[in-house]
Amino acid sequence: MDNLIKKYEKDYSPWLGRPWKQQRGGGCFTLIYDYMKDTGIQTFSKDYSMFVREYKIEDIEAEGWGVIFKKDEGEWDGIDWYKSILKKNDVVCFSFGIADGLSNNLIKHAGVYLGDGLILQHKYSYVSNIEYLESYIPMIRYILRKNE
C-alpha cells in the first residue's frame, strides 16, 4: 500500500473497515449517507439505503445535489478526463450495464471522491475502503455535487 492511501486512511478512519452486511441498498449508499451526515455536508430527508437497491437521479436531485457530469454506457474518453472535473466530496456514481430491462439511470454503486484520485467506497461483499478511482473510470455514469 502506498503512503498516499495510508495518509487518507488515517484521515478517514471512522468510515473504513465496515463489514458488509446484507442491508438493503448496499454498503455504499449507507456509507455515503453516514459520511455526509457525520461531516455536516448533507442531512438527507430520508435514509434511501434502507429501502432501495438503486438510487435514481431524481431522488438525488430532490435532495439538493446536481449532476455535473453524465456519461453514457460505452462512451470512453480515456482515463484523465475526471481530473479537471472532480472536487472533494463529489459523489461518483457507477452503473455496471443494463440488465433485466433496467435503464442506465439506476446507480448500482457510488463512492465519495476524496481528492488525489481516491474514493471512499463500500463494495458488495467487502469492507469499506479507500481506492484509486482510475480502475473504475469506464463504469462512471454520473458525478454529483452538492448545490451551493
Buried (B, 14 or more C-beta within 10 A) or exposed (E): EEEBBEEBBEEBEEBBEBEBEEEEBBBBBBBBBBBBEEEEEBEBEEBBBEEBEBBBBEBBEEBEBEBEBBBEEEEEEEEEBBEEEBEEBBBBBBBEEEEEEEEBBBBBBBBBBBEEBBBBBBBEEEEBBBBEBEEBBEBBBBBBBBEE
